[in-house]
Amino acid sequence: MINQQKFYGGDIMKKIFLAIMFCILSIFTFANDWEFGSEGEHIIPLKGSNVTIKKEKITLKLTKDGMLVNVKFTFDSPNAENKIIGFVTPESGNGEDEDETTKISRKPEPLKIKNFKTIVNGKEVKSNVELLSKLLSKGVLDKNIIKEYTEKEKNFYNYVYYFNADFKQGENVVEHSYFYTGSYGVYERDFDYVVTTISKWKNKTVEDFEIEIQPENYFVKLPYSFWKNNKKINWEIVGKGKMVTIAPTKPNDEDANRIEKYGVIYLKLDNGSVRYRTKNFSPSEDFYMTRMDSIFGFEYEYPEGKVQGYKFKDKYFEILREVAYSNYSEIVDSLKNLSDKDLDIIRNYPYAFAGYNFTRKDLKSYFSQFIWYSPVSKNVKIDPSLDNIAKAVDEIREKRYK
């Protein structure tokens, strides 16, 4: 389990990550499909293969509790043969901070993957799940090839999903679908997908590649580049929404923060999806997506002013951030000297965060300038920690006009 700390309003908030991130398929005679874990593990072939990858489409759909994943591959096999296909996945909460003695004293934790389904050439195949250590003891896997995984077994347990697939000579279509929770904490859910394992294929590239993201109404961050030279990904909105691109400003500075070093894409859709399509795809960096559940939680990284036509924050945002988690009397005391106009905007901020569809044109126009706002409905649930904002404003107004 990995702990990370963030500073918020002067207090240290500890974000606890539950392991599971997922990576890309790699099929070999004995092969590694994709792997989930909190550290961005990479895929390794368990035995060599002459299989090449021709097409790949990844579809990722955010839900309240995680992400639905659908992946479709087209492979070219030189021979007709039965293949054992699989992937290695660290358990949830994988015990990274534990030593070998601690690991031996506990049991493996269950995986957070649900509804795992695989179809090979139109036929569903049964998947088996086994601890890596047990498969090794059965002699199913080549210990020399997966030396990296046996080393990591000292710190946490790995599982292996594997299944039999009848490959014909020529084109073969493999489809996967499943659900997983992502790694999550106080402010966000993080989803990583390792696409660099394309290099494990014979041709080391995908002739026809597409990744489609369906973020629903969530505010998300996407990667700026898939390459070490920071070439920009040409994300395309299919539907309606807002997107801001922040290019890396210090790509070679080891002390730079993540955005300065790698850049970022901020995205909020009203509807539709965002996608990237290309030919001869050979990435050197991986995909990630952050679902930003707390707009306040990322204030430290938001740029000032307008960027590509949109704002991230303003003076009211800053006022709220300072007082939102104070006790009720402190909130009232902090806001009591503000003008009626200021109070009006501050009172509606929590509703804007939640996507409230304002009837008042002035409020809708005001909040529409922010990258994170898009109207959803009038039936929204605001962040419970911001409940006291509206109550405090109402009390101030009542006292002011008695």
C-alpha positions as a Markdown table, in Angstrom:
| # | Residue | x | y | z |
|---|---|---|---|---|
| 1 | Met | 0.0 | 0.0 | 0.0 |
| 2 | Ile | 1.4 | 3.4 | -1.0 |
| 3 | Asn | 0.7 | 6.5 | 1.1 |
| 4 | Gln | 1.0 | 9.9 | -0.5 |
| 5 | Gln | 0.6 | 13.3 | 1.2 |
| 6 | Lys | -0.9 | 16.5 | -0.2 |
| 7 | Phe | -1.1 | 19.9 | 1.5 |
| 8 | Tyr | -4.6 | 21.4 | 1.6 |
| 9 | Gly | -5.5 | 24.6 | 3.4 |
| 10 | Gly | -2.4 | 24.2 | 5.6 |
| 11 | Asp | -3.3 | 20.7 | 6.8 |
| 12 | Ile | -1.6 | 17.5 | 5.6 |
| 13 | Met | -4.2 | 15.3 | 4.0 |
| 14 | Lys | -3.1 | 11.7 | 3.6 |
| 15 | Lys | -4.3 | 10.0 | 0.4 |
| 16 | Ile | -4.5 | 6.2 | 0.7 |
| 17 | Phe | -4.1 | 4.4 | -2.6 |
| 18 | Leu | -5.7 | 1.0 | -3.0 |
| 19 | Ala | -3.7 | -0.9 | -5.6 |
| 20 | Ile | -5.0 | -1.7 | -9.1 |
| 21 | Met | -4.0 | -0.2 | -12.3 |
| 22 | Phe | -4.2 | -1.9 | -15.6 |
| 23 | Cys | -2.0 | -2.4 | -18.5 |
| 24 | Ile | -2.1 | -3.5 | -22.1 |
| 25 | Leu | -2.5 | -7.0 | -23.6 |
| 26 | Ser | 0.6 | -8.9 | -24.8 |
| 27 | Ile | -0.1 | -12.3 | -26.3 |
| 28 | Phe | 2.6 | -15.0 | -26.7 |
| 29 | Thr | 2.7 | -18.8 | -26.6 |
| 30 | Phe | 2.7 | -18.2 | -22.9 |
| 31 | Ala | 2.0 | -14.5 | -22.6 |
| 32 | Asn | 1.2 | -11.7 | -20.3 |
| 33 | Asp | -2.1 | -10.0 | -21.0 |
| 34 | Trp | -2.2 | -6.9 | -18.8 |
| 35 | Glu | -1.4 | -6.2 | -15.2 |
| 36 | Phe | -3.0 | -4.2 | -12.5 |
| 37 | Gly | -1.0 | -2.6 | -9.7 |
| 38 | Ser | -0.3 | 0.6 | -7.9 |
| 39 | Glu | 3.2 | 1.1 | -9.3 |
| 40 | Gly | 2.8 | 1.0 | -13.0 |
| 41 | Glu | 4.3 | -2.5 | -13.5 |
| 42 | His | 5.3 | -3.4 | -17.0 |
| 43 | Ile | 4.4 | -6.5 | -19.0 |
| 44 | Ile | 6.9 | -9.2 | -19.8 |
| 45 | Pro | 6.6 | -12.1 | -22.3 |
| 46 | Leu | 6.7 | -15.5 | -20.7 |
| 47 | Lys | 7.8 | -17.1 | -23.9 |
| 48 | Gly | 8.7 | -15.8 | -27.3 |
| 49 | Ser | 6.2 | -15.3 | -30.1 |
| 50 | Asn | 6.0 | -14.4 | -33.8 |
| 51 | Val | 2.6 | -12.8 | -33.3 |
| 52 | Thr | 2.2 | -9.3 | -34.6 |
| 53 | Ile | -0.5 | -6.7 | -33.5 |
| 54 | Lys | -2.4 | -5.0 | -36.3 |
| 55 | Lys | -5.3 | -3.2 | -34.6 |
| 56 | Glu | -6.1 | -2.1 | -31.1 |
| 57 | Lys | -9.1 | -0.2 | -29.8 |
| 58 | Ile | -9.3 | 0.7 | -26.1 |
| 59 | Thr | -12.6 | 2.0 | -24.6 |
| 60 | Leu | -12.6 | 3.3 | -21.0 |
| 61 | Lys | -15.8 | 4.5 | -19.4 |
| 62 | Leu | -15.9 | 6.1 | -16.0 |
| 63 | Thr | -18.5 | 5.1 | -13.5 |
| 64 | Lys | -19.3 | 6.2 | -9.9 |
| 65 | Asp | -17.2 | 3.3 | -8.4 |
| 66 | Gly | -14.5 | 2.9 | -11.0 |
| 67 | Met | -14.1 | 2.1 | -14.7 |
| 68 | Leu | -15.5 | -0.2 | -17.3 |
| 69 | Val | -12.8 | -1.4 | -19.8 |
| 70 | Asn | -13.3 | -2.8 | -23.2 |
| 71 | Val | -10.3 | -3.7 | -25.4 |
| 72 | Lys | -10.3 | -5.2 | -28.9 |
| 73 | Phe | -7.2 | -6.5 | -30.6 |
| 74 | Thr | -6.6 | -7.9 | -34.1 |
| 75 | Phe | -3.5 | -10.1 | -34.3 |
| 76 | Asp | -1.7 | -11.7 | -37.1 |
| 77 | Ser | -0.4 | -15.2 | -36.3 |
| 78 | Pro | 1.9 | -17.1 | -38.7 |
| 79 | Asn | 0.6 | -20.4 | -37.5 |
| 80 | Ala | -2.6 | -22.1 | -36.4 |
| 81 | Glu | -2.1 | -23.2 | -32.8 |
| 82 | Asn | -3.5 | -23.3 | -29.3 |
| 83 | Lys | -2.0 | -20.6 | -27.1 |
| 84 | Ile | -2.1 | -20.1 | -23.3 |
| 85 | Ile | -2.7 | -16.4 | -22.8 |
| 86 | Gly | -2.5 | -14.6 | -19.5 |
| 87 | Phe | -1.6 | -11.6 | -17.4 |
| 88 | Val | -0.1 | -11.0 | -14.0 |
| 89 | Thr | -1.8 | -8.7 | -11.5 |
| 90 | Pro | -0.7 | -7.7 | -8.0 |
| 91 | Glu | -3.3 | -8.1 | -5.4 |
| 92 | Ser | -5.3 | -5.1 | -4.2 |
| 93 | Gly | -3.4 | -3.3 | -1.4 |
| 94 | Asn | -0.3 | -5.1 | -2.5 |
| 95 | Gly | 1.8 | -4.7 | 0.6 |
| 96 | Glu | 4.6 | -2.8 | -1.1 |
| 97 | Asp | 5.8 | -1.4 | 2.3 |
| 98 | Glu | 5.9 | -4.9 | 3.8 |
| 99 | Asp | 9.0 | -7.1 | 4.1 |
| 100 | Glu | 9.2 | -10.8 | 3.4 |
| 101 | Thr | 8.4 | -11.8 | 7.0 |
| 102 | Thr | 5.3 | -9.7 | 7.1 |
| 103 | Lys | 4.1 | -11.1 | 3.8 |
| 104 | Ile | 4.5 | -14.7 | 5.0 |
| 105 | Ser | 2.4 | -13.9 | 8.1 |
| 106 | Arg | -0.7 | -12.8 | 6.1 |
| 107 | Lys | -3.0 | -14.1 | 3.4 |
| 108 | Pro | -3.3 | -12.8 | -0.2 |
| 109 | Glu | -5.9 | -10.1 | -0.6 |
| 110 | Pro | -8.7 | -10.4 | -3.1 |
| 111 | Leu | -8.5 | -8.8 | -6.5 |
| 112 | Lys | -10.7 | -5.8 | -7.3 |
| 113 | Ile | -11.5 | -6.9 | -10.9 |
| 114 | Lys | -15.1 | -7.8 | -11.7 |
| 115 | Asn | -17.0 | -9.2 | -14.7 |
| 116 | Phe | -13.8 | -10.3 | -16.4 |
| 117 | Lys | -14.7 | -11.6 | -19.9 |
| 118 | Thr | -12.6 | -12.7 | -22.8 |
| 119 | Ile | -13.7 | -13.6 | -26.4 |
| 120 | Val | -11.3 | -15.1 | -28.9 |
| 121 | Asn | -12.5 | -15.1 | -32.6 |
| 122 | Gly | -16.1 | -14.8 | -31.5 |
| 123 | Lys | -16.1 | -17.5 | -28.8 |
| 124 | Glu | -16.0 | -16.8 | -25.1 |
| 125 | Val | -13.2 | -18.6 | -23.3 |
| 126 | Lys | -13.0 | -19.5 | -19.6 |
| 127 | Ser | -10.4 | -17.6 | -17.6 |
| 128 | Asn | -8.6 | -19.2 | -14.7 |
| 129 | Val | -7.1 | -17.3 | -11.8 |
| 130 | Glu | -4.2 | -18.6 | -9.8 |
| 131 | Leu | -1.5 | -17.3 | -7.5 |
| 132 | Leu | 1.8 | -16.9 | -9.4 |
| 133 | Ser | 3.6 | -18.9 | -6.9 |
| 134 | Lys | 1.3 | -21.9 | -7.4 |
| 135 | Leu | 1.6 | -21.7 | -11.2 |
| 136 | Leu | 5.4 | -21.6 | -10.8 |
| 137 | Ser | 5.3 | -24.7 | -8.6 |
| 138 | Lys | 3.3 | -26.5 | -11.3 |
| 139 | Gly | 5.9 | -25.7 | -13.9 |
| 140 | Val | 3.3 | -23.9 | -16.1 |
| 141 | Leu | 5.5 | -20.8 | -16.5 |
| 142 | Asp | 9.1 | -20.3 | -17.3 |
| 143 | Lys | 10.9 | -19.1 | -14.2 |
| 144 | Asn | 13.9 | -17.7 | -16.1 |
| 145 | Ile | 11.6 | -15.5 | -18.2 |
| 146 | Ile | 9.6 | -14.1 | -15.3 |
| 147 | Lys | 12.5 | -13.6 | -13.0 |
| 148 | Glu | 11.3 | -10.1 | -12.3 |
| 149 | Tyr | 8.0 | -11.3 | -10.9 |
| 150 | Thr | 9.5 | -14.0 | -8.7 |
| 151 | Glu | 11.7 | -11.3 | -7.2 |
| 152 | Lys | 8.6 | -9.2 | -6.5 |
| 153 | Glu | 6.9 | -12.1 | -4.9 |
| 154 | Lys | 9.1 | -11.4 | -1.8 |
| 155 | Asn | 7.0 | -8.3 | -1.1 |
| 156 | Phe | 3.5 | -9.0 | -2.3 |
| 157 | Tyr | 1.4 | -11.7 | -3.9 |
| 158 | Asn | 0.7 | -11.8 | -7.7 |
| 159 | Tyr | -2.2 | -13.5 | -9.4 |
| 160 | Val | -2.2 | -14.8 | -12.9 |
| 161 | Tyr | -5.3 | -14.8 | -15.2 |
| 162 | Tyr | -4.8 | -17.3 | -18.0 |
| 163 | Phe | -6.9 | -19.1 | -20.6 |
| 164 | Asn | -6.6 | -21.3 | -23.7 |
| 165 | Ala | -7.1 | -19.6 | -27.1 |
| 166 | Asp | -7.3 | -21.4 | -30.4 |
| 167 | Phe | -5.5 | -19.1 | -32.8 |
| 168 | Lys | -5.9 | -19.7 | -36.5 |
| 169 | Gln | -3.3 | -18.7 | -39.1 |
| 170 | Gly | -3.7 | -15.1 | -40.1 |
| 171 | Glu | -6.0 | -12.6 | -38.4 |
| 172 | Asn | -7.3 | -13.3 | -34.8 |
| 173 | Val | -9.6 | -11.0 | -32.8 |
| 174 | Val | -9.3 | -11.0 | -29.0 |
| 175 | Glu | -11.7 | -8.9 | -26.9 |
| 176 | His | -11.7 | -8.2 | -23.2 |
| 177 | Ser | -14.1 | -6.5 | -20.9 |
| 178 | Tyr | -14.0 | -6.0 | -17.2 |
| 179 | Phe | -14.5 | -3.5 | -14.3 |
| 180 | Tyr | -12.0 | -2.3 | -11.8 |
| 181 | Thr | -12.0 | 0.3 | -9.1 |
| 182 | Gly | -8.9 | 2.3 | -9.8 |
| 183 | Ser | -6.6 | 3.7 | -7.1 |
| 184 | Tyr | -8.4 | 6.2 | -4.9 |
| 185 | Gly | -8.1 | 8.6 | -2.0 |
| 186 | Val | -9.5 | 11.8 | -0.6 |
| 187 | Tyr | -9.5 | 13.8 | -3.8 |
| 188 | Glu | -9.4 | 11.5 | -6.8 |
| 189 | Arg | -9.5 | 8.2 | -8.5 |
| 190 | Asp | -6.4 | 7.3 | -10.6 |
| 191 | Phe | -6.4 | 5.0 | -13.6 |
| 192 | Asp | -3.3 | 3.9 | -15.4 |
| 193 | Tyr | -3.0 | 1.9 | -18.6 |
| 194 | Val | 0.4 | 0.7 | -19.8 |
| 195 | Val | 0.6 | 1.1 | -23.5 |
| 196 | Thr | 4.4 | 0.9 | -23.8 |
| 197 | Thr | 4.2 | -2.9 | -23.9 |
| 198 | Ile | 3.3 | -2.6 | -27.5 |
| 199 | Ser | 7.1 | -2.9 | -27.9 |
| 200 | Lys | 6.9 | -6.6 | -26.8 |
| 201 | Trp | 5.2 | -7.5 | -30.1 |
| 202 | Lys | 7.2 | -8.8 | -33.1 |
| 203 | Asn | 6.5 | -5.6 | -35.1 |
| 204 | Lys | 6.8 | -3.4 | -31.9 |
| 205 | Thr | 4.0 | -1.1 | -33.2 |
| 206 | Val | 0.2 | -1.0 | -33.7 |
| 207 | Glu | -0.7 | -0.4 | -37.4 |
| 208 | Asp | -4.1 | 1.0 | -36.4 |
| 209 | Phe | -4.6 | 2.4 | -32.9 |
| 210 | Glu | -7.5 | 4.1 | -31.1 |
| 211 | Ile | -8.2 | 4.9 | -27.5 |
| 212 | Glu | -11.6 | 6.4 | -26.5 |
| 213 | Ile | -12.4 | 7.9 | -23.1 |
| 214 | Gln | -16.0 | 8.3 | -21.9 |
| 215 | Pro | -15.5 | 10.4 | -18.7 |
| 216 | Glu | -19.3 | 11.0 | -18.3 |
| 217 | Asn | -19.7 | 14.3 | -16.4 |
| 218 | Tyr | -16.4 | 13.9 | -14.4 |
| 219 | Phe | -13.6 | 16.5 | -14.5 |
| 220 | Val | -10.5 | 14.6 | -15.5 |
| 221 | Lys | -6.8 | 14.9 | -16.3 |
| 222 | Leu | -5.3 | 13.1 | -19.4 |
| 223 | Pro | -1.7 | 12.8 | -20.5 |
| 224 | Tyr | -0.1 | 15.4 | -22.7 |
| 225 | Ser | 2.2 | 13.0 | -24.5 |
| 226 | Phe | 2.9 | 9.3 | -25.1 |
| 227 | Trp | 6.5 | 10.0 | -26.1 |
| 228 | Lys | 9.7 | 10.9 | -24.4 |
| 229 | Asn | 10.2 | 13.8 | -26.8 |
| 230 | Asn | 6.9 | 15.3 | -25.5 |
| 231 | Lys | 5.1 | 15.3 | -28.8 |
| 232 | Lys | 1.5 | 16.3 | -28.1 |
| 233 | Ile | -1.3 | 13.8 | -28.2 |
| 234 | Asn | -4.0 | 15.1 | -30.6 |
| 235 | Trp | -7.0 | 14.4 | -28.4 |
| 236 | Glu | -10.3 | 15.0 | -30.2 |
| 237 | Ile | -13.6 | 15.8 | -28.5 |
| 238 | Val | -16.5 | 13.8 | -30.0 |
| 239 | Gly | -19.5 | 15.7 | -28.7 |
| 240 | Lys | -19.4 | 18.9 | -26.6 |
| 241 | Gly | -17.1 | 20.0 | -23.9 |
| 242 | Lys | -14.1 | 21.9 | -22.7 |
| 243 | Met | -10.4 | 21.1 | -22.9 |
| 244 | Val | -7.3 | 22.9 | -21.8 |
| 245 | Thr | -3.8 | 21.8 | -22.8 |
| 246 | Ile | -0.8 | 22.7 | -20.6 |
| 247 | Ala | 2.5 | 21.9 | -22.3 |
| 248 | Pro | 5.5 | 20.9 | -20.3 |
| 249 | Thr | 7.7 | 23.9 | -19.4 |
| 250 | Lys | 10.6 | 22.1 | -17.6 |
| 251 | Pro | 10.9 | 18.7 | -19.2 |
| 252 | Asn | 14.5 | 18.2 | -18.3 |
| 253 | Asp | 14.4 | 19.5 | -14.8 |
| 254 | Glu | 14.5 | 16.7 | -12.2 |
| 255 | Asp | 13.1 | 19.0 | -9.5 |
| 256 | Ala | 10.1 | 20.1 | -11.6 |
| 257 | Asn | 6.6 | 19.0 | -10.6 |
| 258 | Arg | 4.7 | 16.6 | -12.8 |
| 259 | Ile | 2.9 | 19.2 | -14.8 |
| 260 | Glu | 6.0 | 21.2 | -15.5 |
| 261 | Lys | 7.9 | 18.1 | -16.5 |
| 262 | Tyr | 5.2 | 16.2 | -18.5 |
| 263 | Gly | 2.3 | 18.6 | -19.2 |
| 264 | Val | -1.3 | 17.8 | -18.8 |
| 265 | Ile | -4.7 | 17.9 | -20.5 |
| 266 | Tyr | -7.8 | 19.1 | -18.4 |
| 267 | Leu | -11.1 | 17.9 | -19.7 |
| 268 | Lys | -14.8 | 18.4 | -18.8 |
| 269 | Leu | -17.5 | 17.2 | -21.3 |
| 270 | Asp | -21.1 | 18.0 | -21.5 |
| 271 | Asn | -21.6 | 14.9 | -23.5 |
| 272 | Gly | -19.8 | 12.4 | -25.8 |
| 273 | Ser | -16.2 | 11.2 | -25.5 |
| 274 | Val | -12.6 | 12.1 | -26.3 |
| 275 | Arg | -10.4 | 10.0 | -28.5 |
| 276 | Tyr | -7.0 | 9.6 | -30.0 |
| 277 | Arg | -6.6 | 7.8 | -33.3 |
| 278 | Thr | -3.3 | 7.2 | -35.2 |
| 279 | Lys | -1.4 | 4.8 | -37.4 |
| 280 | Asn | 1.8 | 3.0 | -36.6 |
| 281 | Phe | 1.6 | 3.7 | -32.9 |
| 282 | Ser | 4.7 | 3.0 | -30.9 |
| 283 | Pro | 4.6 | 4.8 | -27.5 |
| 284 | Ser | 7.4 | 5.3 | -25.0 |
| 285 | Glu | 5.2 | 6.7 | -22.2 |
| 286 | Asp | 2.0 | 5.3 | -20.7 |
| 287 | Phe | -1.6 | 6.5 | -20.4 |
| 288 | Tyr | -3.1 | 7.8 | -17.1 |
| 289 | Met | -6.3 | 9.4 | -16.2 |
| 290 | Thr | -7.2 | 11.2 | -12.9 |
| 291 | Arg | -10.8 | 11.6 | -12.0 |
| 292 | Met | -10.8 | 14.9 | -10.0 |
| 293 | Asp | -13.5 | 14.3 | -7.4 |
| 294 | Ser | -12.6 | 17.3 | -5.4 |
| 295 | Ile | -12.1 | 20.5 | -7.4 |
| 296 | Phe | -10.6 | 22.2 | -4.3 |
| 297 | Gly | -8.1 | 19.3 | -3.9 |
| 298 | Phe | -6.1 | 20.3 | -6.9 |
| 299 | Glu | -6.0 | 24.1 | -6.3 |
| 300 | Tyr | -2.2 | 24.0 | -5.9 |
| 301 | Glu | -1.7 | 23.1 | -9.5 |
| 302 | Tyr | -4.3 | 25.3 | -11.2 |
| 303 | Pro | -2.9 | 28.2 | -13.4 |
| 304 | Glu | -3.9 | 31.7 | -12.7 |
| 305 | Gly | -6.2 | 33.8 | -15.0 |
| 306 | Lys | -7.7 | 32.5 | -18.2 |
| 307 | Val | -6.0 | 29.7 | -20.2 |
| 308 | Gln | -7.2 | 29.0 | -23.7 |
| 309 | Gly | -10.5 | 30.8 | -22.9 |
| 310 | Tyr | -11.2 | 29.2 | -19.5 |
| 311 | Lys | -10.6 | 29.9 | -15.8 |
| 312 | Phe | -9.7 | 27.4 | -13.1 |
| 313 | Lys | -10.2 | 29.6 | -10.1 |
| 314 | Asp | -10.9 | 33.2 | -9.0 |
| 315 | Lys | -11.0 | 35.2 | -5.8 |
| 316 | Tyr | -14.2 | 33.5 | -4.6 |
| 317 | Phe | -12.6 | 30.1 | -5.2 |
| 318 | Glu | -9.7 | 31.2 | -3.0 |
| 319 | Ile | -12.0 | 32.5 | -0.3 |
| 320 | Leu | -14.0 | 29.3 | -0.2 |
| 321 | Arg | -10.9 | 27.2 | -0.1 |
| 322 | Glu | -9.7 | 29.0 | 3.0 |
| 323 | Val | -13.0 | 28.8 | 4.9 |
| 324 | Ala | -14.8 | 25.7 | 3.6 |
| 325 | Tyr | -13.5 | 23.3 | 6.3 |
| 326 | Ser | -13.6 | 25.7 | 9.2 |
| 327 | Asn | -16.3 | 25.4 | 11.8 |
| 328 | Tyr | -19.6 | 27.1 | 11.2 |
| 329 | Ser | -19.0 | 30.2 | 13.4 |
| 330 | Glu | -15.6 | 30.8 | 11.7 |
| 331 | Ile | -17.2 | 30.6 | 8.2 |
| 332 | Val | -19.8 | 33.2 | 9.2 |
| 333 | Asp | -17.1 | 35.5 | 10.7 |
| 334 | Ser | -15.0 | 35.2 | 7.5 |
| 335 | Leu | -17.8 | 36.0 | 5.1 |
| 336 | Lys | -19.8 | 38.6 | 7.0 |
| 337 | Asn | -18.1 | 41.7 | 5.5 |
| 338 | Leu | -18.5 | 40.6 | 1.9 |
| 339 | Ser | -20.9 | 42.4 | -0.4 |
| 340 | Asp | -24.2 | 40.9 | -1.4 |
| 341 | Lys | -22.9 | 40.1 | -4.8 |
| 342 | Asp | -19.9 | 38.3 | -3.4 |
| 343 | Leu | -22.1 | 36.3 | -1.0 |
| 344 | Asp | -24.4 | 35.4 | -3.9 |
| 345 | Ile | -21.6 | 33.9 | -5.9 |
| 346 | Ile | -20.0 | 32.1 | -3.0 |
| 347 | Arg | -23.3 | 30.6 | -1.9 |
| 348 | Asn | -23.7 | 29.1 | -5.4 |
| 349 | Tyr | -20.2 | 27.8 | -5.8 |
| 350 | Pro | -20.9 | 24.4 | -4.2 |
| 351 | Tyr | -23.8 | 23.9 | -6.6 |
| 352 | Ala | -21.6 | 24.9 | -9.5 |
| 353 | Phe | -19.0 | 22.3 | -8.4 |
| 354 | Ala | -21.8 | 19.7 | -8.5 |
| 355 | Gly | -23.0 | 20.7 | -12.0 |
| 356 | Tyr | -26.2 | 22.5 | -11.0 |
| 357 | Asn | -28.1 | 23.8 | -14.0 |
| 358 | Phe | -28.7 | 27.4 | -13.0 |
| 359 | Thr | -32.0 | 29.1 | -14.0 |
| 360 | Arg | -30.5 | 32.5 | -13.5 |
| 361 | Lys | -28.6 | 33.5 | -16.6 |
| 362 | Asp | -26.1 | 35.6 | -14.7 |
| 363 | Leu | -25.0 | 32.6 | -12.6 |
| 364 | Lys | -24.9 | 30.2 | -15.5 |
| 365 | Ser | -22.8 | 32.7 | -17.5 |
| 366 | Tyr | -20.5 | 33.3 | -14.6 |
| 367 | Phe | -19.7 | 29.7 | -13.8 |
| 368 | Ser | -19.5 | 28.7 | -17.5 |
| 369 | Gln | -16.2 | 30.5 | -17.7 |
| 370 | Phe | -14.6 | 27.7 | -15.6 |
| 371 | Ile | -13.1 | 24.6 | -17.1 |
| 372 | Trp | -14.6 | 22.4 | -14.4 |
| 373 | Tyr | -18.3 | 23.5 | -14.8 |
| 374 | Ser | -20.9 | 22.0 | -17.0 |
| 375 | Pro | -24.6 | 22.0 | -16.2 |
| 376 | Val | -26.0 | 18.5 | -15.4 |
| 377 | Ser | -29.5 | 19.0 | -13.8 |
| 378 | Lys | -31.2 | 20.8 | -11.0 |
| 379 | Asn | -31.2 | 17.6 | -8.9 |
| 380 | Val | -27.6 | 17.5 | -7.8 |
| 381 | Lys | -25.9 | 16.5 | -4.6 |
| 382 | Ile | -23.3 | 19.0 | -3.3 |
| 383 | Asp | -20.2 | 18.0 | -1.3 |
| 384 | Pro | -21.4 | 17.5 | 2.3 |
| 385 | Ser | -18.3 | 19.4 | 3.6 |
| 386 | Leu | -19.6 | 22.5 | 1.8 |
| 387 | Asp | -23.1 | 22.4 | 3.3 |
| 388 | Asn | -22.3 | 25.1 | 5.8 |
| 389 | Ile | -21.5 | 27.6 | 3.1 |
| 390 | Ala | -25.1 | 28.2 | 2.1 |
| 391 | Lys | -26.3 | 28.2 | 5.7 |
| 392 | Ala | -23.6 | 30.8 | 6.7 |
| 393 | Val | -24.5 | 33.1 | 3.8 |
| 394 | Asp | -28.2 | 32.9 | 4.6 |
| 395 | Glu | -27.6 | 33.8 | 8.2 |
| 396 | Ile | -25.4 | 36.8 | 7.2 |
| 397 | Arg | -28.1 | 38.0 | 4.9 |
| 398 | Glu | -30.9 | 37.6 | 7.4 |
| 399 | Lys | -29.0 | 39.5 | 10.1 |
| 400 | Arg | -28.0 | 42.2 | 7.5 |
| 401 | Tyr | -31.6 | 43.0 | 6.5 |
| 402 | Lys | -33.5 | 42.5 | 9.8 |
